[in-house]
Amino acid sequence: MYQFVKFYLENATDLVKQVKYVPLPEEIYHKALERVEARKTGTIFGGREQVGMKIEELFAKELKE
C-alpha cells in the first residue's frame, strides 16, 4: 500500500490531469507525501465537520490520534 500511495502522490498532478479531474495545489501533494513517509496517522477533523476551510488550512493542522 505504501508504494502505491507514494507513487500516486509523486505523480498525482499529471495523473489527475490525464483523467480531466481538477488537481489539488502541488504543495498539498508534497505535504501528504511527507505525512505518509513519516508514517503519521490520525485525523484533523476530530469527529466534527470543517466547513469553509481551504485545503491549505486543513493541512496546516496537526493530526490527532
PyMOL commands that set and color helices and strands:
alter all, ss='L'
color gray80, all
select helices_A, chain A and resi 2-18+26-37+55-60
alter helices_A, ss='H'
color red, helices_A
deselect
rebuild
show_as cartoon
